[in-house]
Amino acid sequence: MSLNPAMLATRFLLELVAIASFGVYGWRSFDSPWRYLLVVVLPVAAAALWGVFAVPDDPSRGGDVPVPVAGQVRLLVEVVVLFGGAAALWAAGLPRLALISAAVLVGYHLLAYDRVVWLLTGRSATG
């Protein structure tokens, strides 16, 4: 299910929302001049974390893996970035958006259970 084009598109949008959420947090939670720095640095750090640590032969990614990691580590990275984005919205004083984001993330991960199982065990959810 997680390799369905609609699910891949949803995951991509969730990544973008999470990365942008870190920028929102940086802007809303800090005064000048820090806000100008953090609105750039926090999303770039989240995107770097997301893009660098990957599982070799991940069917949802193409190309080389900059830093190969085990599936469990990748799942941790995904949880930190995606749910961290929801937490950043909460910390930025946007609890409604944070709860919506978290609910959508939980729903996505329930639908993409095959990816979660693969990351945890290295085996497909059907076998």
C-alpha positions, 0 to 999 in steps of 0.5 A: 500500500505504501508504494501506491502513487497516491500514498507516495504523493501524500508522504511527500506532502507530509514531508513538506508540511513537517519541514515547513512547520519547523520554519513556522516554529522558528519564526513564531517562537523567537525574537529578532534576530534569531527568528531570521536565522531559525526560519531557515536553519530549522527546516534545512536541518530537518530536510538534511536529517530526512535526506541523509539517513536512509535504508539501502534498497528502499523502494520509495527512494531512488538513487544512492543512500548518503548514509545507510542505516537500519530500518529501525533507525530510519523509522526513528528519523521519520518519526522525529521529523514528521511528528516533530513537525506537528510538535513544532506547530504546537510549540509555535502556538498553533495547537489546532494545526498540530493536532490535525497534522498529528492525526493525518500522520497517524492515519498515513502510518496506519495505511502504510503499515507495510512500510512500518513493518518493513522498516522494523523487520526488513520483511514485507507485511505479507510474508 
